[in-house]
Amino acid sequence: MKILILSTSPRTGSYTLRASTYLKSVLATELPGADITLLDFAGFDISPLGKGGFPSDPTTAFQSELLESWQSASLIIFCSPEYNWTASAETFILLERMGSRTYRDFFDNKVFAVAGVSSGRGGRQPALDISRVLSKIIGFLGTESVVSSKILEIHEVGQNLNEQAQSTGSTVFEDGMRNFVRYNLRLTRRWFHLPSSES
């Protein structure tokens, strides 16, 4: 199974990247042998509509990895910080540029899951907002994909993960991550009719 994690904070060394890195380690534990790509939006270089083409000419390394990894992935996980009570601007720029018939295939036969990240007790709103936009794009394009109903609120990242993206020992935090991963792996297997041992 190929999995893409989009860490959509533009900040270098962000809490979102830390949470995404931990999420990747949980996925690797739950599904040994899975092909997991983590794309850090610290390298984000996609211009808004009306401010340049997408992909750019020549295509950048970030854009190439994004398009190649997205197209081949079965499960795509958005992991967004909560900025001003919603997702990062980069998340919405990405969906704005890709939510068109040009990229119809990128929204067909996929499973999408969403997590929101906060240094405090937030995370719910960006996850809900991204899920809503993904659902609208899929409906508009007439493709057949699923947006998982199981979102993840990643709270108090600075307290629950150290700088090496390792858990500091909160069982509530660890169980929340593990439950999110297990649910969405089951959903992906079911969508693609894969046996439980499929990786």
C-alpha positions as protocol buffer text, in pm:
chain_id: "A"
residue {
  index: 1
  type: MET
  ca { x: 0 y: 0 z: 0 }
}
residue {
  index: 2
  type: LYS
  ca { x: 124 y: 347 z: -86 }
}
residue {
  index: 3
  type: ILE
  ca { x: 47 y: 624 z: 161 }
}
residue {
  index: 4
  type: LEU
  ca { x: 109 y: 998 z: 132 }
}
residue {
  index: 5
  type: ILE
  ca { x: 118 y: 1228 z: 435 }
}
residue {
  index: 6
  type: LEU
  ca { x: 96 y: 1599 z: 359 }
}
residue {
  index: 7
  type: SER
  ca { x: 241 y: 1809 z: 641 }
}
residue {
  index: 8
  type: THR
  ca { x: 86 y: 2140 z: 538 }
}
residue {
  index: 9
  type: SER
  ca { x: 262 y: 2389 z: 765 }
}
residue {
  index: 10
  type: PRO
  ca { x: 505 y: 2616 z: 577 }
}
residue {
  index: 11
  type: ARG
  ca { x: 720 y: 2660 z: 888 }
}
residue {
  index: 12
  type: THR
  ca { x: 1053 y: 2480 z: 910 }
}
residue {
  index: 13
  type: GLY
  ca { x: 1058 y: 2228 z: 1192 }
}
residue {
  index: 14
  type: SER
  ca { x: 691 y: 2287 z: 1270 }
}
residue {
  index: 15
  type: TYR
  ca { x: 475 y: 2106 z: 1523 }
}
residue {
  index: 16
  type: THR
  ca { x: 278 y: 1980 z: 1225 }
}
residue {
  index: 17
  type: LEU
  ca { x: 588 y: 1817 z: 1081 }
}
residue {
  index: 18
  type: ARG
  ca { x: 664 y: 1668 z: 1422 }
}
residue {
  index: 19
  type: ALA
  ca { x: 313 y: 1523 z: 1445 }
}
residue {
  index: 20
  type: SER
  ca { x: 328 y: 1400 z: 1085 }
}
residue {
  index: 21
  type: THR
  ca { x: 660 y: 1227 z: 1153 }
}
residue {
  index: 22
  type: TYR
  ca { x: 512 y: 1049 z: 1452 }
}
residue {
  index: 23
  type: LEU
  ca { x: 206 y: 958 z: 1246 }
}
residue {
  index: 24
  type: LYS
  ca { x: 435 y: 806 z: 984 }
}
residue {
  index: 25
  type: SER
  ca { x: 606 y: 594 z: 1250 }
}
residue {
  index: 26
  type: VAL
  ca { x: 270 y: 465 z: 1375 }
}
residue {
  index: 27
  type: LEU
  ca { x: 167 y: 378 z: 1019 }
}
residue {
  index: 28
  type: ALA
  ca { x: 496 y: 194 z: 965 }
}
residue {
  index: 29
  type: THR
  ca { x: 440 y: -5 z: 1285 }
}
residue {
  index: 30
  type: GLU
  ca { x: 80 y: -92 z: 1199 }
}
residue {
  index: 31
  type: LEU
  ca { x: 157 y: -176 z: 837 }
}
residue {
  index: 32
  type: PRO
  ca { x: 513 y: -305 z: 797 }
}
residue {
  index: 33
  type: GLY
  ca { x: 636 y: -282 z: 441 }
}
residue {
  index: 34
  type: ALA
  ca { x: 405 y: 4 z: 345 }
}
residue {
  index: 35
  type: ASP
  ca { x: 546 y: 265 z: 109 }
}
residue {
  index: 36
  type: ILE
  ca { x: 496 y: 588 z: 306 }
}
residue {
  index: 37
  type: THR
  ca { x: 591 y: 933 z: 176 }
}
residue {
  index: 38
  type: LEU
  ca { x: 593 y: 1237 z: 405 }
}
residue {
  index: 39
  type: LEU
  ca { x: 590 y: 1568 z: 217 }
}
residue {
  index: 40
  type: ASP
  ca { x: 689 y: 1874 z: 420 }
}
residue {
  index: 41
  type: PHE
  ca { x: 525 y: 2199 z: 309 }
}
residue {
  index: 42
  type: ALA
  ca { x: 826 y: 2396 z: 430 }
}
residue {
  index: 43
  type: GLY
  ca { x: 921 y: 2363 z: 62 }
}
residue {
  index: 44
  type: PHE
  ca { x: 578 y: 2472 z: -64 }
}
residue {
  index: 45
  type: ASP
  ca { x: 613 y: 2681 z: -383 }
}
residue {
  index: 46
  type: ILE
  ca { x: 271 y: 2668 z: -549 }
}
residue {
  index: 47
  type: SER
  ca { x: 138 y: 3007 z: -649 }
}
residue {
  index: 48
  type: PRO
  ca { x: -228 y: 3107 z: -602 }
}
residue {
  index: 49
  type: LEU
  ca { x: -464 y: 3127 z: -896 }
}
residue {
  index: 50
  type: GLY
  ca { x: -378 y: 3420 z: -1124 }
}
residue {
  index: 51
  type: LYS
  ca { x: -20 y: 3439 z: -997 }
}
residue {
  index: 52
  type: GLY
  ca { x: 149 y: 3179 z: -1217 }
}
residue {
  index: 53
  type: GLY
  ca { x: 99 y: 2834 z: -1360 }
}
residue {
  index: 54
  type: PHE
  ca { x: 73 y: 2503 z: -1184 }
}
residue {
  index: 55
  type: PRO
  ca { x: 284 y: 2311 z: -1213 }
}
residue {
  index: 56
  type: SER
  ca { x: 541 y: 2579 z: -1278 }
}
residue {
  index: 57
  type: ASP
  ca { x: 768 y: 2568 z: -1582 }
}
residue {
  index: 58
  type: PRO
  ca { x: 1009 y: 2414 z: -1511 }
}
residue {
  index: 59
  type: THR
  ca { x: 838 y: 2199 z: -1251 }
}
residue {
  index: 60
  type: THR
  ca { x: 1004 y: 2227 z: -911 }
}
residue {
  index: 61
  type: ALA
  ca { x: 1124 y: 1934 z: -701 }
}
residue {
  index: 62
  type: PHE
  ca { x: 846 y: 1995 z: -447 }
}
residue {
  index: 63
  type: GLN
  ca { x: 573 y: 1998 z: -713 }
}
residue {
  index: 64
  type: SER
  ca { x: 710 y: 1688 z: -886 }
}
residue {
  index: 65
  type: GLU
  ca { x: 719 y: 1490 z: -561 }
}
residue {
  index: 66
  type: LEU
  ca { x: 370 y: 1611 z: -471 }
}
residue {
  index: 67
  type: LEU
  ca { x: 213 y: 1509 z: -801 }
}
residue {
  index: 68
  type: GLU
  ca { x: 397 y: 1178 z: -832 }
}
residue {
  index: 69
  type: SER
  ca { x: 329 y: 1073 z: -472 }
}
residue {
  index: 70
  type: TRP
  ca { x: -36 y: 1180 z: -479 }
}
residue {
  index: 71
  type: GLN
  ca { x: -109 y: 1003 z: -807 }
}
residue {
  index: 72
  type: SER
  ca { x: 32 y: 671 z: -689 }
}
residue {
  index: 73
  type: ALA
  ca { x: -102 y: 676 z: -330 }
}
residue {
  index: 74
  type: SER
  ca { x: -404 y: 479 z: -215 }
}
residue {
  index: 75
  type: LEU
  ca { x: -436 y: 666 z: 116 }
}
residue {
  index: 76
  type: ILE
  ca { x: -368 y: 1040 z: 139 }
}
residue {
  index: 77
  type: ILE
  ca { x: -354 y: 1201 z: 482 }
}
residue {
  index: 78
  type: PHE
  ca { x: -370 y: 1578 z: 523 }
}
residue {
  index: 79
  type: CYS
  ca { x: -206 y: 1696 z: 844 }
}
residue {
  index: 80
  type: SER
  ca { x: -271 y: 2069 z: 890 }
}
residue {
  index: 81
  type: PRO
  ca { x: -195 y: 2321 z: 1163 }
}
residue {
  index: 82
  type: GLU
  ca { x: -479 y: 2529 z: 1299 }
}
residue {
  index: 83
  type: TYR
  ca { x: -417 y: 2890 z: 1195 }
}
residue {
  index: 84
  type: ASN
  ca { x: -687 y: 3146 z: 1278 }
}
residue {
  index: 85
  type: TRP
  ca { x: -946 y: 2874 z: 1344 }
}
residue {
  index: 86
  type: THR
  ca { x: -899 y: 2691 z: 1013 }
}
residue {
  index: 87
  type: ALA
  ca { x: -639 y: 2510 z: 801 }
}
residue {
  index: 88
  type: SER
  ca { x: -320 y: 2661 z: 663 }
}
residue {
  index: 89
  type: ALA
  ca { x: -340 y: 2888 z: 359 }
}
residue {
  index: 90
  type: GLU
  ca { x: -109 y: 2649 z: 174 }
}
residue {
  index: 91
  type: THR
  ca { x: -366 y: 2371 z: 211 }
}
residue {
  index: 92
  type: PHE
  ca { x: -635 y: 2581 z: 48 }
}
residue {
  index: 93
  type: ILE
  ca { x: -402 y: 2703 z: -229 }
}
residue {
  index: 94
  type: LEU
  ca { x: -319 y: 2340 z: -309 }
}
residue {
  index: 95
  type: LEU
  ca { x: -685 y: 2237 z: -323 }
}
residue {
  index: 96
  type: GLU
  ca { x: -771 y: 2547 z: -523 }
}
residue {
  index: 97
  type: ARG
  ca { x: -510 y: 2460 z: -786 }
}
residue {
  index: 98
  type: MET
  ca { x: -583 y: 2086 z: -798 }
}
residue {
  index: 99
  type: GLY
  ca { x: -961 y: 2094 z: -761 }
}
residue {
  index: 100
  type: SER
  ca { x: -1018 y: 2111 z: -1137 }
}
residue {
  index: 101
  type: ARG
  ca { x: -1084 y: 1870 z: -1424 }
}
residue {
  index: 102
  type: THR
  ca { x: -713 y: 1881 z: -1511 }
}
residue {
  index: 103
  type: TYR
  ca { x: -644 y: 1681 z: -1194 }
}
residue {
  index: 104
  type: ARG
  ca { x: -961 y: 1473 z: -1194 }
}
residue {
  index: 105
  type: ASP
  ca { x: -768 y: 1146 z: -1173 }
}
residue {
  index: 106
  type: PHE
  ca { x: -599 y: 1264 z: -851 }
}
residue {
  index: 107
  type: PHE
  ca { x: -938 y: 1256 z: -678 }
}
residue {
  index: 108
  type: ASP
  ca { x: -1055 y: 924 z: -821 }
}
residue {
  index: 109
  type: ASN
  ca { x: -1027 y: 592 z: -637 }
}
residue {
  index: 110
  type: LYS
  ca { x: -854 y: 738 z: -331 }
}
residue {
  index: 111
  type: VAL
  ca { x: -906 y: 735 z: 42 }
}
residue {
  index: 112
  type: PHE
  ca { x: -852 y: 1073 z: 212 }
}
residue {
  index: 113
  type: ALA
  ca { x: -807 y: 1122 z: 586 }
}
residue {
  index: 114
  type: VAL
  ca { x: -748 y: 1445 z: 776 }
}
residue {
  index: 115
  type: ALA
  ca { x: -577 y: 1548 z: 1099 }
}
residue {
  index: 116
  type: GLY
  ca { x: -560 y: 1891 z: 1259 }
}
residue {
  index: 117
  type: VAL
  ca { x: -264 y: 1997 z: 1472 }
}
residue {
  index: 118
  type: SER
  ca { x: -251 y: 2239 z: 1764 }
}
residue {
  index: 119
  type: SER
  ca { x: -3 y: 2349 z: 2028 }
}
residue {
  index: 120
  type: GLY
  ca { x: -307 y: 2372 z: 2256 }
}
residue {
  index: 121
  type: ARG
  ca { x: -645 y: 2201 z: 2242 }
}
residue {
  index: 122
  type: GLY
  ca { x: -743 y: 2281 z: 1883 }
}
residue {
  index: 123
  type: GLY
  ca { x: -727 y: 2086 z: 1559 }
}
residue {
  index: 124
  type: ARG
  ca { x: -1091 y: 1999 z: 1501 }
}
residue {
  index: 125
  type: GLN
  ca { x: -1182 y: 2293 z: 1275 }
}
residue {
  index: 126
  type: PRO
  ca { x: -904 y: 2257 z: 1015 }
}
residue {
  index: 127
  type: ALA
  ca { x: -979 y: 1884 z: 990 }
}
residue {
  index: 128
  type: LEU
  ca { x: -1348 y: 1952 z: 933 }
}
residue {
  index: 129
  type: ASP
  ca { x: -1280 y: 2230 z: 682 }
}
residue {
  index: 130
  type: ILE
  ca { x: -1040 y: 2024 z: 473 }
}
residue {
  index: 131
  type: SER
  ca { x: -1277 y: 1725 z: 479 }
}
residue {
  index: 132
  type: ARG
  ca { x: -1561 y: 1945 z: 356 }
}
residue {
  index: 133
  type: VAL
  ca { x: -1357 y: 2090 z: 67 }
}
residue {
  index: 134
  type: LEU
  ca { x: -1232 y: 1745 z: -36 }
}
residue {
  index: 135
  type: SER
  ca { x: -1589 y: 1615 z: -41 }
}
residue {
  index: 136
  type: LYS
  ca { x: -1703 y: 1910 z: -252 }
}
residue {
  index: 137
  type: ILE
  ca { x: -1419 y: 1858 z: -504 }
}
residue {
  index: 138
  type: ILE
  ca { x: -1497 y: 1487 z: -536 }
}
residue {
  index: 139
  type: GLY
  ca { x: -1864 y: 1563 z: -589 }
}
residue {
  index: 140
  type: PHE
  ca { x: -1792 y: 1838 z: -841 }
}
residue {
  index: 141
  type: LEU
  ca { x: -1555 y: 1621 z: -1043 }
}
residue {
  index: 142
  type: GLY
  ca { x: -1788 y: 1320 z: -1028 }
}
residue {
  index: 143
  type: THR
  ca { x: -1512 y: 1090 z: -910 }
}
residue {
  index: 144
  type: GLU
  ca { x: -1540 y: 794 z: -676 }
}
residue {
  index: 145
  type: SER
  ca { x: -1331 y: 838 z: -362 }
}
residue {
  index: 146
  type: VAL
  ca { x: -1399 y: 843 z: 9 }
}
residue {
  index: 147
  type: VAL
  ca { x: -1321 y: 1108 z: 270 }
}
residue {
  index: 148
  type: SER
  ca { x: -1285 y: 937 z: 604 }
}
residue {
  index: 149
  type: SER
  ca { x: -1531 y: 1032 z: 875 }
}
residue {
  index: 150
  type: LYS
  ca { x: -1261 y: 962 z: 1133 }
}
residue {
  index: 151
  type: ILE
  ca { x: -1070 y: 1287 z: 1182 }
}
residue {
  index: 152
  type: LEU
  ca { x: -784 y: 1333 z: 1427 }
}
residue {
  index: 153
  type: GLU
  ca { x: -731 y: 1625 z: 1663 }
}
residue {
  index: 154
  type: ILE
  ca { x: -362 y: 1631 z: 1758 }
}
residue {
  index: 155
  type: HIS
  ca { x: -345 y: 1830 z: 2081 }
}
residue {
  index: 156
  type: GLU
  ca { x: -54 y: 1987 z: 2271 }
}
residue {
  index: 157
  type: VAL
  ca { x: 215 y: 1861 z: 2036 }
}
residue {
  index: 158
  type: GLY
  ca { x: 497 y: 2031 z: 2227 }
}
residue {
  index: 159
  type: GLN
  ca { x: 403 y: 1839 z: 2540 }
}
residue {
  index: 160
  type: ASN
  ca { x: 323 y: 1505 z: 2380 }
}
residue {
  index: 161
  type: LEU
  ca { x: 612 y: 1474 z: 2132 }
}
residue {
  index: 162
  type: ASN
  ca { x: 977 y: 1562 z: 2184 }
}
residue {
  index: 163
  type: GLU
  ca { x: 1194 y: 1729 z: 1919 }
}
residue {
  index: 164
  type: GLN
  ca { x: 1275 y: 1389 z: 1767 }
}
residue {
  index: 165
  type: ALA
  ca { x: 899 y: 1327 z: 1717 }
}
residue {
  index: 166
  type: GLN
  ca { x: 895 y: 1059 z: 1986 }
}
residue {
  index: 167
  type: SER
  ca { x: 610 y: 1025 z: 2232 }
}
residue {
  index: 168
  type: THR
  ca { x: 669 y: 1162 z: 2580 }
}
residue {
  index: 169
  type: GLY
  ca { x: 446 y: 890 z: 2720 }
}
residue {
  index: 170
  type: SER
  ca { x: 85 y: 1008 z: 2712 }
}
residue {
  index: 171
  type: THR
  ca { x: -128 y: 697 z: 2660 }
}
residue {
  index: 172
  type: VAL
  ca { x: -426 y: 913 z: 2558 }
}
residue {
  index: 173
  type: PHE
  ca { x: -218 y: 1078 z: 2284 }
}
residue {
  index: 174
  type: GLU
  ca { x: -69 y: 750 z: 2165 }
}
residue {
  index: 175
  type: ASP
  ca { x: -405 y: 571 z: 2164 }
}
residue {
  index: 176
  type: GLY
  ca { x: -565 y: 854 z: 1966 }
}
residue {
  index: 177
  type: MET
  ca { x: -299 y: 833 z: 1697 }
}
residue {
  index: 178
  type: ARG
  ca { x: -314 y: 454 z: 1684 }
}
residue {
  index: 179
  type: ASN
  ca { x: -693 y: 446 z: 1661 }
}
residue {
  index: 180
  type: PHE
  ca { x: -690 y: 700 z: 1376 }
}
residue {
  index: 181
  type: VAL
  ca { x: -431 y: 497 z: 1186 }
}
residue {
  index: 182
  type: ARG
  ca { x: -605 y: 164 z: 1240 }
}
residue {
  index: 183
  type: TYR
  ca { x: -944 y: 296 z: 1137 }
}
residue {
  index: 184
  type: ASN
  ca { x: -815 y: 451 z: 816 }
}
residue {
  index: 185
  type: LEU
  ca { x: -607 y: 147 z: 724 }
}
residue {
  index: 186
  type: ARG
  ca { x: -919 y: -68 z: 765 }
}
residue {
  index: 187
  type: LEU
  ca { x: -1115 y: 178 z: 553 }
}
residue {
  index: 188
  type: THR
  ca { x: -849 y: 173 z: 281 }
}
residue {
  index: 189
  type: ARG
  ca { x: -835 y: -206 z: 276 }
}
residue {
  index: 190
  type: ARG
  ca { x: -1212 y: -220 z: 250 }
}
residue {
  index: 191
  type: TRP
  ca { x: -1224 y: 39 z: -29 }
}
residue {
  index: 192
  type: PHE
  ca { x: -964 y: -145 z: -235 }
}
residue {
  index: 193
  type: HIS
  ca { x: -1081 y: -495 z: -134 }
}
residue {
  index: 194
  type: LEU
  ca { x: -746 y: -580 z: 18 }
}
residue {
  index: 195
  type: PRO
  ca { x: -690 y: -863 z: 267 }
}
residue {
  index: 196
  type: SER
  ca { x: -597 y: -759 z: 619 }
}
residue {
  index: 197
  type: SER
  ca { x: -237 y: -870 z: 561 }
}
residue {
  index: 198
  type: GLU
  ca { x: -199 y: -650 z: 248 }
}
residue {
  index: 199
  type: SER
  ca { x: 80 y: -393 z: 271 }
}
